[in-house]
Amino acid sequence: MNIAHSYYLNLEATAGLVTPKWVLTNKATLNDKFEPVEDAWRKKTSAVLRRKFILLNKLLSIDNLIEIGAHEASVSCELFSIVNKKCYAVEANPFVFNKYVNTFYVPINYENLAISKINGNVELHIPKFSETLDRADTSLLNRASEADYKKVNVNSSTLKDFILKKKIQNDKNSCWLDAEGLSYDILESGENLIESLQIALIEVEDISYWENQHLVLDVIQICLNFNLIPICRDLDGRGQYNVLFVKNNLVEKCGGVISDFWQELNSIKINTEIKSRKFWKRF
């Protein structure tokens, strides 16, 4: 067992303490659908983690945010509104990009671009699960479960070249990474410039939702290689969730934020269990 395993087990153990007793996290499958009470609980945990990410950007005086897989770029808009910092939001799906590009009320940098291991053109796979193609579950990878796709070519940049192009390699940067199975590949494409990241909120999986994807232990390990320490996680889904990483020399400044995070999740757990008991008493 290496240090990545230790961090992973610690996150899992702590998450278990703030999970309602009736949530069977060990029963995760690719096709999980949550009951309304569980779904609401999971979304609340994600909202708390998002607030802590925004707070740390402010407390640690971050210069720039890079939001990858931005969709409607709500994180960039919120952060700019609070701290007035430079926000770079990239969205690979052109249908999503065209839907939102003219809707922003703050001056963020919103680009139709994939971040990957390739500089040039890449093929984007948009699942045909609905009539519209402005979907958040778009990836360069095929899903592990069977699906039909709309395939489109889009421009792509490595994370390293993106940082260099924006001339922010010497700044204190943060990253919000929601890339549908590609978190490891994107981090790897940043090479040594991952060192500029002070905070990162990264979507990970411990179930293979996409073919040939790297799972959570690989993501933790590459982050550790660049001195990014996993400090907490949400419970967004079974087998798919978000982990907050902080630079090792900044961890001691985050103690109160970490404690508050787990206290809030414990309160959400207690309230959710009360609501669940009231719900089932009706039958």
Backbone hydrogen bonds in HBPLUS format (Angstrom, degrees):
<---DONOR---> <-ACCEPTOR-->    atom                        ^
c    i                          cat <-CA-CA->   ^        H-A-AA   ^      H-
h    n   atom  resd res      DA  || num        DHA   H-A  angle D-A-AA Bond
n    s   type  num  typ     dist DA aas  dist angle  dist       angle   num
A0005-HIS N   A0002-ASN O   3.11 MM   3  5.52 124.7  2.43 106.3 118.8     1
A0006-SER N   A0002-ASN O   3.35 MM   4  6.79 151.3  2.44 144.2 152.2     2
A0007-TYR N   A0003-ILE O   3.05 MM   4  6.41 161.2  2.09 155.6 158.7     3
A0008-TYR N   A0004-ALA O   2.96 MM   4  6.14 161.3  1.99 149.0 154.8     4
A0009-LEU N   A0005-HIS O   2.85 MM   4  6.04 166.1  1.87 154.6 157.8     5
A0010-ASN N   A0006-SER O   3.01 MM   4  6.16 153.9  2.08 145.7 153.0     6
A0011-LEU N   A0007-TYR O   2.99 MM   4  6.25 158.5  2.03 149.6 155.0     7
A0012-GLU N   A0008-TYR O   2.93 MM   4  6.20 161.1  1.97 152.5 158.0     8
A0013-ALA N   A0009-LEU O   2.88 MM   4  6.01 161.5  1.91 148.3 153.2     9
A0014-THR N   A0010-ASN O   3.02 MM   4  6.16 165.8  2.04 149.1 152.8    10
A0015-ALA N   A0011-LEU O   2.89 MM   4  6.00 159.3  1.94 147.5 154.0    11
A0016-GLY N   A0012-GLU O   2.94 MM   4  6.11 148.1  2.04 143.8 152.3    12
A0017-LEU N   A0013-ALA O   3.32 MM   4  6.65 139.4  2.50 138.9 148.1    13
A0017-LEU N   A0014-THR O   3.12 MM   3  5.26 129.3  2.38  98.3 111.1    14
A0018-VAL N   A0015-ALA O   3.15 MM   3  5.43 143.5  2.29 103.8 113.7    15
A0019-THR N   A0016-GLY O   3.35 MM   3  5.13 165.1  2.38 104.4 104.7    16
A0023-VAL N   A0020-PRO O   3.11 MM   3  5.67 168.1  2.12 120.2 124.0    17
A0027-LYS N   A0024-LEU O   3.13 MM   3  5.60 162.6  2.16 116.9 119.8    18
A0039-ASP N   A0035-GLU O   2.88 MM   4  6.04 165.0  1.90 163.6 168.6    19
A0040-ALA N   A0036-PRO O   2.97 MM   4  6.09 160.2  2.00 147.8 152.4    20
A0041-TRP N   A0037-VAL O   3.04 MM   4  6.25 156.9  2.10 144.2 150.7    21
A0042-ARG N   A0038-GLU O   2.94 MM   4  6.19 164.9  1.96 156.2 159.3    22
A0043-LYS N   A0039-ASP O   3.07 MM   4  6.30 162.3  2.11 149.9 154.3    23
A0044-LYS N   A0040-ALA O   3.06 MM   4  6.28 148.5  2.16 144.8 153.2    24
A0045-THR N   A0041-TRP O   3.15 MM   4  6.52 152.2  2.23 150.5 157.3    25
A0046-SER N   A0042-ARG O   3.17 MM   4  6.52 154.7  2.24 148.5 155.2    26
A0047-ALA N   A0043-LYS O   2.99 MM   4  6.23 150.5  2.08 144.6 152.7    27
A0048-VAL N   A0044-LYS O   3.07 MM   4  6.35 151.8  2.15 147.7 154.2    28
A0049-LEU N   A0045-THR O   3.14 MM   4  6.42 162.4  2.17 147.4 151.5    29
A0050-ARG N   A0046-SER O   2.96 MM   4  6.16 156.6  2.02 147.6 154.3    30
A0051-ARG N   A0047-ALA O   3.05 MM   4  6.29 156.0  2.10 143.7 149.6    31
A0052-LYS N   A0048-VAL O   3.04 MM   4  6.38 151.9  2.12 149.4 157.1    32
A0053-PHE N   A0049-LEU O   2.96 MM   4  6.23 151.5  2.04 148.1 156.0    33
A0054-ILE N   A0050-ARG O   2.99 MM   4  6.31 162.7  2.02 155.3 158.9    34
A0055-LEU N   A0051-ARG O   2.90 MM   4  6.08 157.9  1.95 144.2 151.1    35
A0056-LEU N   A0052-LYS O   2.89 MM   4  6.07 159.8  1.93 149.2 153.5    36
A0057-ASN N   A0053-PHE O   3.11 MM   4  6.36 151.0  2.19 146.1 153.6    37
A0058-LYS N   A0054-ILE O   3.26 MM   4  6.62 146.7  2.38 143.3 151.6    38
A0058-LYS N   A0055-LEU O   3.05 MM   3  5.20 122.7  2.39  97.6 111.9    39
A0059-LEU N   A0055-LEU O   2.84 MM   4  6.14 167.8  1.85 158.0 161.1    40
A0060-LEU N   A0056-LEU O   2.90 MM   4  5.70 160.9  1.94 146.1 150.3    41
A0062-ILE N   A0057-ASN O   3.12 MM   5  5.22 170.5  2.13 152.7 155.2    42
A0061-SER N   A0058-LYS O   3.26 MM   3  5.26 164.6  2.28 105.6 109.4    43
A0063-ASP N   A0172-LYS O   2.69 MM 109  5.22 149.2  1.79 146.7 157.7    44
A0064-ASN N   A0172-LYS O   3.39 MM 108  6.76 153.6  2.47 140.6 145.7    45
A0174-SER N   A0064-ASN O   2.85 MM 110  6.29 146.7  1.97 156.1 167.0    46
A0065-LEU N   A0086-LYS O   2.98 MM  21  6.46 155.1  2.04 154.0 162.0    47
A0088-TYR N   A0065-LEU O   2.80 MM  23  6.03 174.9  1.80 163.1 164.3    48
A0066-ILE N   A0174-SER O   2.88 MM 108  6.20 149.3  1.98 141.8 151.2    49
A0176-TRP N   A0066-ILE O   2.95 MM 110  6.32 156.9  2.01 144.6 150.3    50
A0067-GLU N   A0088-TYR O   2.74 MM  21  6.07 164.8  1.76 157.7 163.2    51
A0090-VAL N   A0067-GLU O   2.84 MM  23  6.20 167.3  1.85 172.0 173.6    52
A0068-ILE N   A0176-TRP O   2.79 MM 108  6.06 160.2  1.82 169.2 176.0    53
A0178-ASP N   A0068-ILE O   2.96 MM 110  6.05 169.1  1.97 152.0 155.6    54
A0069-GLY N   A0090-VAL O   3.04 MM  21  6.08 139.0  2.22 149.9 162.4    55
A0070-ALA N   A0090-VAL O   3.01 MM  20  5.61 175.8  2.01 141.1 142.2    56
A0073-ALA N   A0070-ALA O   2.75 MM   3  4.62 161.2  1.78 120.6 125.0    57
A0077-CYS N   A0073-ALA O   3.05 MM   4  6.30 164.6  2.07 153.0 157.4    58
A0078-GLU N   A0074-SER O   2.93 MM   4  6.02 160.1  1.97 143.9 149.4    59
A0079-LEU N   A0075-VAL O   2.88 MM   4  6.03 168.7  1.89 153.9 157.4    60
A0080-PHE N   A0076-SER O   2.90 MM   4  5.99 166.0  1.92 151.6 155.8    61
A0081-SER N   A0077-CYS O   3.06 MM   4  6.15 155.7  2.12 141.9 148.6    62
A0082-ILE N   A0078-GLU O   3.14 MM   4  6.39 138.5  2.32 143.0 153.6    63
A0082-ILE N   A0079-LEU O   3.12 MM   3  5.18 129.2  2.39  96.8 110.0    64
A0083-VAL N   A0079-LEU O   2.87 MM   4  6.01 177.9  1.88 166.9 166.8    65
A0084-ASN N   A0080-PHE O   2.78 MM   4  4.30 139.5  1.94 119.3 127.0    66
A0109-ASN N   A0087-CYS O   2.96 MM  22  6.12 173.3  1.97 171.8 171.5    67
A0089-ALA N   A0109-ASN O   2.69 MM  20  5.90 168.4  1.70 164.8 169.0    68
A0111-GLU N   A0089-ALA O   2.89 MM  22  6.36 156.5  1.95 158.8 166.7    69
A0091-GLU N   A0111-GLU O   2.92 MM  20  6.25 164.4  1.94 169.0 174.2    70
A0113-LEU N   A0091-GLU O   3.06 MM  22  5.62 128.0  2.34 108.5 119.8    71
A0097-PHE N   A0093-ASN O   2.97 MM   4  6.23 169.2  1.98 156.9 160.3    72
A0098-ASN N   A0094-PRO O   2.94 MM   4  6.00 165.8  1.96 142.1 145.6    73
A0099-LYS N   A0095-PHE O   3.25 MM   4  6.26 138.0  2.44 129.2 139.5    74
A0099-LYS N   A0096-VAL O   3.05 MM   3  5.12 126.3  2.35  97.9 112.5    75
A0100-TYR N   A0096-VAL O   3.19 MM   4  6.49 145.4  2.31 152.4 160.8    76
A0100-TYR N   A0097-PHE O   3.17 MM   3  5.47 127.8  2.46 101.7 114.0    77
A0101-VAL N   A0097-PHE O   2.86 MM   4  5.62 144.8  1.99 160.9 168.6    78
A0103-THR N   A0100-TYR O   2.95 MM   3  5.27 160.7  1.98 131.0 128.0    79
A0108-ILE N   A0106-VAL O   2.93 MM   2  5.92 131.8  2.17 111.0  96.4    80
A0114-ALA N   A0155-ASN O   2.91 MM  41  6.19 166.5  1.93 151.1 155.6    81
A0157-SER N   A0114-ALA O   2.91 MM  43  6.40 147.0  2.02 154.2 163.6    82
A0116-SER N   A0157-SER O   2.98 MM  41  6.03 152.7  2.05 133.7 142.5    83
A0120-GLY N   A0156-SER O   3.04 MM  36  5.21 166.5  2.05 131.5 134.0    84
A0156-SER N   A0120-GLY O   2.66 MM  36  5.21 141.7  1.80 160.2 162.7    85
A0122-VAL N   A0154-VAL O   2.99 MM  32  5.62 158.8  2.04 158.4 165.3    86
A0154-VAL N   A0122-VAL O   2.96 MM  32  5.62 159.2  2.00 158.4 165.2    87
A0124-LEU N   A0152-VAL O   2.72 MM  28  5.27 173.2  1.72 167.5 165.0    88
A0152-VAL N   A0124-LEU O   3.08 MM  28  5.27 154.3  2.15 140.5 148.3    89
A0125-HIS N   A0139-SER O   2.77 MM  14  5.46 165.8  1.79 159.5 164.5    90
A0139-SER N   A0125-HIS O   3.22 MM  14  5.46 165.4  2.24 146.7 147.8    91
A0126-ILE N   A0150-LYS O   2.96 MM  24  5.07 164.8  1.98 145.0 149.2    92
A0150-LYS N   A0126-ILE O   2.87 MM  24  5.07 159.4  1.91 143.9 149.1    93
A0128-LYS N   A0148-ASP O   2.87 MM  20  5.64 158.3  1.92 151.6 149.6    94
A0211-GLU N   A0142-ASN O   2.84 MM  69  5.73 164.0  1.86 159.5 164.1    95
A0144-ALA N   A0209-TYR O   2.75 MM  65  5.27 167.8  1.77 125.8 126.0    96
A0162-PHE N   A0158-THR O   3.00 MM   4  6.21 151.9  2.08 145.7 154.1    97
A0163-ILE N   A0159-LEU O   2.98 MM   4  6.19 164.1  2.01 153.1 155.9    98
A0160-LYS N   A0189-SER O   3.20 MM  29  6.13 153.6  2.28 118.9 118.6    99
A0164-LEU N   A0160-LYS O   2.99 MM   4  6.24 160.2  2.03 150.1 156.1   100
A0165-LYS N   A0161-ASP O   2.82 MM   4  5.91 158.4  1.86 145.6 151.8   101
A0166-LYS N   A0162-PHE O   3.09 MM   4  6.30 152.7  2.17 146.9 153.3   102
A0168-ILE N   A0163-ILE O   3.24 MM   5  5.71 171.5  2.25 156.1 158.0   103
A0167-LYS N   A0164-LEU O   2.99 MM   3  4.86 147.2  2.10  97.8 108.2   104
A0171-ASP N   A0168-ILE O   3.04 MM   3  5.16 164.6  2.07 111.0 115.3   105
A0173-ASN N   A0196-SER O   2.99 MM  23  5.75 166.1  2.01 155.8 154.8   106
A0198-GLN N   A0173-ASN O   2.70 MM  25  5.83 167.5  1.71 174.8 170.5   107
A0175-CYS N   A0199-ILE O   2.97 MM  24  6.41 143.7  2.11 137.3 148.7   108
A0201-LEU N   A0175-CYS O   2.85 MM  26  6.34 155.5  1.91 159.5 166.9   109
A0177-LEU N   A0201-LEU O   2.81 MM  24  6.11 172.2  1.82 166.6 169.3   110
A0203-GLU N   A0177-LEU O   2.93 MM  26  6.23 158.5  1.98 170.7 176.8   111
A0186-ILE N   A0182-LEU O   2.97 MM   4  6.13 161.0  2.01 161.1 165.9   112
A0187-LEU N   A0183-SER O   3.01 MM   4  6.23 166.1  2.03 154.6 158.4   113
A0188-GLU N   A0184-TYR O   2.84 MM   4  6.04 162.8  1.87 156.6 162.0   114
A0189-SER N   A0185-ASP O   2.99 MM   4  6.19 142.2  2.14 137.6 147.4   115
A0189-SER N   A0186-ILE O   3.11 MM   3  5.05 120.5  2.48  92.2 107.1   116
A0190-GLY N   A0187-LEU O   3.00 MM   3  5.26 150.9  2.08 105.2 114.5   117
A0191-GLU N   A0188-GLU O   3.19 MM   3  5.63 159.1  2.24 110.7 116.7   118
A0193-LEU N   A0190-GLY O   3.00 MM   3  5.50 135.7  2.20 147.4 142.9   119
A0194-ILE N   A0191-GLU O   3.25 MM   3  6.10 169.8  2.26 123.2 125.1   120
A0195-GLU N   A0192-ASN O   3.13 MM   3  5.93 163.3  2.16 116.2 121.1   121
A0196-SER N   A0193-LEU O   3.02 MM   3  5.59 162.8  2.05 112.2 117.3   122
A0197-LEU N   A0194-ILE O   2.94 MM   3  5.52 162.3  1.97 119.1 124.8   123
A0247-LYS N   A0198-GLN O   2.87 MM  49  4.99 149.8  1.96 151.6 147.3   124
A0200-ALA N   A0245-PHE O   3.01 MM  45  5.08 157.5  2.06 137.1 138.1   125
A0245-PHE N   A0200-ALA O   2.74 MM  45  5.08 169.3  1.75 159.4 163.1   126
A0202-ILE N   A0243-VAL O   2.91 MM  41  5.37 164.2  1.93 154.7 154.4   127
A0243-VAL N   A0202-ILE O   2.88 MM  41  5.37 162.7  1.91 145.5 148.4   128
A0204-VAL N   A0241-TYR O   2.80 MM  37  5.66 167.9  1.81 169.3 172.7   129
A0241-TYR N   A0204-VAL O   3.04 MM  37  5.66 155.0  2.11 149.1 157.1   130
A0216-VAL N   A0205-GLU O   2.82 MM  11  5.41 139.6  1.98 152.8 157.6   131
A0206-ASP N   A0239-GLY O   2.93 MM  33  5.03 151.2  2.01 127.1 135.6   132
A0209-TYR N   A0207-ILE O   2.98 MM   2  5.94 111.6  2.46 116.5  99.9   133
A0218-ASP N   A0215-LEU O   3.06 MM   3  5.70 125.4  2.37 117.2 129.4   134
A0219-VAL N   A0215-LEU O   3.26 MM   4  6.58 154.7  2.33 147.6 155.1   135
A0220-ILE N   A0216-VAL O   2.86 MM   4  6.14 165.2  1.88 160.4 163.9   136
A0221-GLN N   A0217-LEU O   2.95 MM   4  6.09 158.0  2.00 143.7 150.0   137
A0222-ILE N   A0218-ASP O   3.02 MM   4  6.28 164.0  2.05 151.2 154.2   138
A0223-CYS N   A0219-VAL O   3.08 MM   4  6.24 154.9  2.14 147.4 154.6   139
A0224-LEU N   A0220-ILE O   2.88 MM   4  6.13 157.7  1.93 151.0 157.5   140
A0225-ASN N   A0221-GLN O   2.95 MM   4  6.22 145.6  2.07 145.9 155.6   141
A0226-PHE N   A0223-CYS O   2.96 MM   3  5.31 142.9  2.10 105.5 116.3   142
A0228-LEU N   A0223-CYS O   2.88 MM   5  4.96 166.4  1.90 136.7 135.1   143
A0227-ASN N   A0224-LEU O   2.96 MM   3  4.76 159.1  2.00 111.1 109.0   144
A0248-ASN N   A0227-ASN O   2.81 MM  21  5.49 146.9  1.92 161.4 164.8   145
A0229-ILE N   A0246-VAL O   2.75 MM  17  5.24 172.8  1.76 144.6 142.4   146
A0246-VAL N   A0229-ILE O   2.90 MM  17  5.24 152.5  1.98 136.6 142.2   147
A0231-ILE N   A0244-LEU O   2.86 MM  13  5.92 169.4  1.87 169.6 171.2   148
A0244-LEU N   A0232-CYS O   2.83 MM  12  5.50 174.0  1.83 164.7 166.5   149
A0234-ASP N   A0242-ASN O   3.07 MM   8  5.70 152.2  2.15 153.2 161.6   150
A0237-GLY N   A0240-GLN O   2.91 MM   3  5.02 107.4  2.46 151.7 170.8   151
A0250-LEU N   A0247-LYS O   2.86 MM   3  5.39 162.0  1.89 121.8 127.2   152
A0253-LYS N   A0250-LEU O   2.96 MM   3  5.46 147.1  2.07 113.0 123.0   153
A0254-CYS N   A0251-VAL O   2.87 MM   3  5.22 160.3  1.91 114.9 121.5   154
A0258-ILE N   A0254-CYS O   2.92 MM   4  6.17 158.6  1.96 161.8 168.5   155
A0259-SER N   A0255-GLY O   2.99 MM   4  6.25 167.3  2.01 155.0 158.0   156
A0260-ASP N   A0256-GLY O   2.93 MM   4  6.05 164.6  1.95 147.9 152.6   157
A0261-PHE N   A0257-VAL O   2.94 MM   4  6.08 149.7  2.04 141.8 150.2   158
A0262-TRP N   A0258-ILE O   3.16 MM   4  6.53 165.3  2.19 158.6 158.7   159
A0263-GLN N   A0259-SER O   2.99 MM   4  6.19 153.2  2.07 149.9 158.2   160
A0264-GLU N   A0260-ASP O   2.91 MM   4  6.07 157.4  1.96 149.2 154.7   161
A0265-LEU N   A0261-PHE O   3.00 MM   4  6.32 157.5  2.05 150.4 156.9   162
A0266-ASN N   A0262-TRP O   2.97 MM   4  6.11 146.3  2.08 138.8 147.7   163
A0267-SER N   A0263-GLN O   3.01 MM   4  6.31 152.6  2.09 146.2 153.2   164
A0268-ILE N   A0264-GLU O   2.96 MM   4  6.25 154.5  2.03 147.8 154.9   165
A0269-LYS N   A0265-LEU O   2.94 MM   4  6.15 153.3  2.01 142.2 149.5   166
A0270-ILE N   A0266-ASN O   3.03 MM   4  6.32 162.9  2.06 150.1 153.2   167
A0271-ASN N   A0267-SER O   3.02 MM   4  6.23 169.0  2.03 152.8 155.5   168
A0272-THR N   A0268-ILE O   2.86 MM   4  5.95 152.4  1.93 147.0 155.3   169
A0273-GLU N   A0269-LYS O   2.92 MM   4  6.17 157.6  1.97 153.8 159.3   170
A0274-ILE N   A0270-ILE O   3.10 MM   4  6.36 152.7  2.18 146.8 153.9   171
A0275-LYS N   A0271-ASN O   3.02 MM   4  6.27 161.8  2.05 146.9 151.5   172
A0276-SER N   A0272-THR O   2.86 MM   4  6.06 154.1  1.92 148.7 156.3   173
A0277-ARG N   A0273-GLU O   3.05 MM   4  6.24 159.8  2.09 145.2 149.5   174
A0278-LYS N   A0274-ILE O   3.11 MM   4  6.37 160.7  2.15 149.8 154.9   175
A0279-PHE N   A0275-LYS O   2.93 MM   4  6.12 149.9  2.02 144.7 153.3   176
A0280-TRP N   A0276-SER O   3.04 MM   4  6.31 166.0  2.06 157.8 159.0   177
A0281-LYS N   A0277-ARG O   3.10 MM   4  6.18 139.3  2.27 143.8 154.0   178
A0282-ARG N   A0279-PHE O   3.22 MM   3  5.78 157.5  2.28 110.0 116.7   179
A0283-PHE N   A0280-TRP O   3.24 MM   3  5.71 168.4  2.25 113.0 116.6   180
